[in-house]
């Protein structure tokens, strides 16, 4: 769901160029979509046999994917892991399986978390710190956070997990952007009461594969697996995920390259506001001129992420090639009247 489709929820998402074209019908093609935090240089797809498309997903392929994910995410042998067609489905399922009690979401963050728990009938508060969660039974944290990149320590999260477990609740940690900072992941020291979500498509640049994972105590992952039902993940996604998650060399190279790209983007954005933070896949700019800058970029065929609740902020994904970098540079250097800065 993108901006127009999510208006009834008060949630804006990026990634929908139909929405961009509706907002800026005169913009030049092709569009440069910087509105997501997806790696613009995806993992090279392996050749897939036709049989993967022609038959139901197999147990052998699913087992291979989960084995690769266990190694890639450093999942303890005592923990359970379940694959799903994207973490968004897991976000929606967790409130159906969680115990009752108040919920705190550490925000501002990815809005679908609070929306899913409210939809499930829970009382949800957004809090600015873990201490602000108070007596909440369930606490949701995105780590690193989207969109500002805030990173909490493993020790702080483990302490919160213990509090949630003592109240019969859960600590949900969405580690969608943790692939490139594995030292920050809570998975390898998974505490009781914690459930970790990992997203495949962002770092590997293959969001269309629709693949995500939940890692938790076996009792919870078994319940998630039952709720998902049979053949939840498509056969081609099983094969692509297993290949990519087994390719540690590709991930290391991508992490280093995207870190350089993020630093380059910071240098490009800094003259236009304050770079609040982000991850190596996106950067967050704060400026009182954000609405005007969003419109100027849009008229240039460059789509960035804006926020209904934070109109002074824009999130920028990474350009994918030199042509896109040049277009972004030119659009940023053009003032509201169409003149080039410094000319």
C-alpha positions in Angstrom: 0.0 0.0 0.0 1.4 3.4 -0.9 0.5 7.0 -0.1 -2.9 7.1 -1.8 -4.0 3.7 -0.8 -3.1 4.1 2.8 -4.7 7.4 3.3 -7.7 5.9 5.2 -5.2 4.5 7.8 -3.2 7.7 8.0 -0.2 5.7 6.9 2.0 6.7 3.9 4.4 4.2 2.4 6.9 4.6 -0.4 7.5 2.5 -3.5 4.4 3.2 -5.5 5.4 5.1 -8.7 1.7 5.3 -9.7 1.2 7.6 -6.8 4.2 9.6 -7.8 3.0 10.0 -11.3 -0.4 11.1 -10.0 1.2 13.8 -7.9 3.6 15.0 -10.6 2.1 14.1 -14.0 4.6 16.3 -15.9 7.7 14.8 -14.3 10.3 13.3 -16.7 10.6 9.6 -17.2 12.1 7.3 -16.1 11.4 8.0 -12.4 14.2 7.7 -9.8 12.5 5.9 -6.9 14.3 6.9 -3.7 11.2 6.4 -1.6 12.1 3.0 -0.1 14.9 1.6 1.9 15.6 -1.2 -0.5 19.1 -1.9 -1.8 19.0 -0.5 -5.3 21.6 -3.1 -6.5 19.9 -6.5 -5.9 21.4 -9.9 -5.4 21.9 -11.5 -8.8 19.1 -14.0 -9.3 20.2 -17.6 -9.8 18.7 -19.6 -12.7 15.6 -21.3 -11.5 14.2 -24.6 -13.0 10.7 -24.4 -14.4 9.6 -27.0 -11.9 9.8 -24.4 -9.1 7.0 -22.5 -10.9 5.0 -25.6 -11.9 4.6 -27.4 -8.6 3.8 -26.6 -4.9 6.7 -25.6 -2.7 8.5 -28.6 -1.3 9.5 -29.5 2.2 13.1 -30.1 1.1 13.4 -26.6 -0.4 11.9 -25.1 2.8 14.3 -27.0 5.0 17.2 -25.7 2.9 16.0 -22.1 3.2 15.6 -22.3 7.0 19.0 -23.9 7.3 20.6 -21.1 5.4 18.7 -18.5 7.4 19.8 -20.1 10.7 23.5 -19.7 9.7 23.0 -16.2 8.2 21.1 -14.8 11.2 23.1 -16.8 13.8 20.0 -18.5 15.2 20.6 -20.6 18.3 19.8 -24.3 17.9 17.3 -23.9 20.8 15.3 -21.3 19.0 12.6 -21.7 16.4 12.5 -20.1 13.0 9.6 -19.8 10.5 9.6 -18.4 7.0 6.7 -16.2 5.7 5.8 -14.4 2.5 7.2 -11.1 3.9 7.5 -9.8 7.4 4.3 -7.7 6.9 2.2 -10.8 7.3 4.1 -11.7 10.5 3.4 -8.2 11.8 -0.3 -8.8 11.3 -0.3 -12.3 12.8 1.5 -11.6 16.0 -1.4 -9.7 17.7 -3.6 -12.7 17.1 -1.2 -15.0 19.0 0.0 -12.6 21.8 -1.4 -12.5 25.3 -3.7 -9.6 26.3 -2.3 -6.5 27.9 -1.2 -3.0 27.0 1.2 -2.5 24.1 4.0 0.1 23.7 5.6 0.9 20.4 9.0 2.7 20.5 8.5 5.5 18.0 8.3 7.2 15.8 8.8 4.2 13.6 7.3 2.0 10.9 3.6 2.7 11.4 2.3 -0.7 10.5 3.3 -2.1 13.8 1.0 0.1 15.9 -1.7 -0.3 13.3 -1.6 -4.1 13.4 -1.9 -4.2 17.2 -4.7 -1.6 17.3 -6.5 -3.6 14.7 -6.1 -6.6 16.9 -8.0 -4.9 19.7 -5.0 -3.9 21.9 -4.5 -0.6 23.6 -1.4 0.9 22.0 0.8 3.8 23.1 3.8 5.2 21.2 6.7 6.0 23.6 10.0 7.7 23.0 12.1 5.4 25.3 12.1 1.9 26.6 11.6 3.4 30.1 8.5 5.1 28.8 6.9 1.7 28.1 6.1 1.5 31.8 3.9 -1.6 32.6 3.2 -2.5 29.0 3.0 -6.3 28.5 4.2 -6.2 24.9 6.8 -3.8 23.6 7.6 -3.3 19.9 11.0 -2.0 18.8 12.4 -1.5 15.3 16.2 -1.9 15.5 17.9 -0.2 13.7 14.9 2.1 13.6 13.1 3.2 10.5 13.4 6.1 9.6 16.0 7.6 11.9 18.4 4.7 12.4 18.2 4.7 16.2 20.0 1.7 17.5 19.5 0.2 20.9 22.0 -2.0 22.7 21.5 -5.8 23.0 21.7 -5.3 26.8 18.9 -2.8 26.9 16.7 -5.1 24.7 17.5 -8.2 26.7 16.5 -6.3 29.9 13.2 -5.2 28.3 12.5 -8.8 27.1 12.9 -10.0 30.7 10.3 -7.4 31.8 7.9 -8.4 29.1 8.3 -12.1 29.9 7.6 -11.5 33.5 4.3 -9.8 32.5 3.4 -12.7 30.2 4.0 -10.5 27.1 6.4 -10.2 24.3 9.3 -8.1 23.1 9.0 -7.8 19.3 12.2 -6.6 17.7 11.9 -5.8 14.0 15.4 -6.2 12.6 14.6 -5.5 9.0 17.7 -3.4 8.5 20.1 -5.4 10.7 21.8 -7.5 8.0 24.6 -5.0 7.7 25.0 -4.5 11.4 24.9 -8.1 12.7 26.6 -7.2 15.9 23.5 -5.3 16.9 21.2 -8.3 16.4 19.5 -9.9 19.4 19.1 -13.2 17.6 22.3 -15.0 18.7 21.5 -14.3 22.4 17.7 -14.7 22.0 16.2 -14.0 25.5 12.9 -15.6 26.7 9.9 -13.5 25.7 11.5 -12.1 22.5 10.5 -12.5 18.9 12.7 -11.2 16.2 11.6 -10.3 12.7 14.0 -10.4 9.8 13.3 -9.1 6.3 15.0 -10.6 3.3 14.0 -8.2 0.5 15.6 -5.0 1.8 19.3 -5.7 2.0 19.2 -8.2 -0.9 17.2 -5.7 -3.0 14.5 -8.3 -3.9 11.4 -7.0 -2.2 9.2 -8.6 -4.8 10.3 -12.1 -3.6 8.2 -11.5 -0.5 10.2 -13.3 2.1 10.6 -12.8 5.9 11.3 -14.7 9.0 10.3 -14.8 12.7 12.7 -16.2 15.3 11.5 -17.0 18.8 10.9 -19.8 21.2 9.8 -22.9 19.3 6.3 -22.7 20.9 5.6 -19.4 19.2 7.2 -20.1 15.8 5.1 -23.3 15.7 2.0 -21.3 16.3 3.0 -18.8 13.6 3.7 -21.7 11.2 0.2 -23.1 11.9 -1.4 -19.7 11.4 0.4 -19.3 8.0 -0.8 -22.6 6.8 0.9 -24.9 4.2 2.9 -23.7 1.3 3.2 -20.2 2.7 6.4 -19.3 0.8 6.5 -19.8 -2.9 9.0 -22.3 -4.4 11.0 -19.7 -6.3 11.3 -17.6 -3.1 12.6 -20.6 -1.2 15.3 -21.2 -3.8 16.3 -17.5 -4.2 16.4 -17.0 -0.4 18.5 -20.1 0.3 21.0 -19.1 -2.4 21.3 -15.5 -1.3 21.4 -16.1 2.5 24.3 -18.6 1.8 26.3 -16.1 0.0 28.2 -14.3 2.8 30.8 -12.8 0.4 28.0 -11.0 -1.5 26.6 -9.6 1.7 29.9 -8.3 2.9 30.6 -6.6 -0.4 27.1 -5.1 -0.5 27.4 -3.8 3.1 30.7 -2.1 2.3 29.4 -0.6 -0.9 26.2 0.7 0.5 28.0 2.2 3.5 30.1 4.2 1.0 26.9 5.2 -0.8 25.3 6.4 2.4 28.3 8.6 3.2 28.1 10.0 -0.4 24.4 10.7 0.1 25.0 12.5 3.4 27.5 14.8 1.7 24.9 15.5 -1.1 22.1 16.2 1.4 24.0 18.2 4.1 23.8 21.6 2.3 20.0 21.2 2.2 19.2 20.5 5.9 20.3 18.3 8.8 20.9 14.6 8.2 19.2 13.2 11.3 20.5 9.6 10.7 19.4 6.5 9.0 21.1 3.2 7.9 23.3 2.3 5.1 20.2 1.8 2.9 18.5 5.2 3.6 19.1 8.6 5.1 16.8 11.0 6.9 16.9 14.7 6.2 15.3 17.3 8.4 14.6 20.8 7.0 11.8 23.4 7.3 11.8 23.3 3.5 10.9 19.6 3.3 7.5 20.1 1.5 9.0 22.4 -1.1 12.0 20.1 -1.6 9.7 17.1 -1.9 7.7 18.9 -4.6 10.9 20.1 -6.4 12.3 16.6 -6.5 9.0 15.2 -7.7 8.8 17.7 -10.6 12.3 16.4 -11.5 11.0 12.8 -11.5 12.6 11.9 -8.2 10.4 10.3 -5.6 11.4 10.4 -1.9 9.6 9.4 1.3 7.6 12.1 3.2 5.9 11.7 6.5 2.4 12.8 7.4 3.3 13.2 11.1 6.7 14.8 10.5 6.4 17.3 7.7 9.9 18.6 8.2 11.5 15.3 7.3 12.2 13.4 4.1 13.8 10.0 3.8 16.1 9.3 0.9 17.0 5.8 -0.4 20.2 5.3 -2.4 20.5 6.0 -6.1 21.3 2.8 -8.0 23.7 4.1 -10.7 25.7 7.2 -11.7 22.8 8.5 -13.9 20.5 8.5 -10.9 23.2 10.2 -8.7 23.6 12.9 -11.3 19.8 13.5 -11.6 19.6 13.8 -7.8 22.5 16.2 -7.7 21.0 18.4 -10.4 17.5 18.4 -8.7 19.0 19.4 -5.4 21.1 22.1 -6.9 18.1 23.7 -8.7 16.2 26.2 -6.6 12.4 26.6 -6.5 12.5 29.0 -9.5 14.4 26.5 -11.6 17.7 28.3 -11.4 20.9 26.3 -10.7 22.6 27.2 -7.4 25.9 28.9 -8.0 25.2 29.6 -11.6 
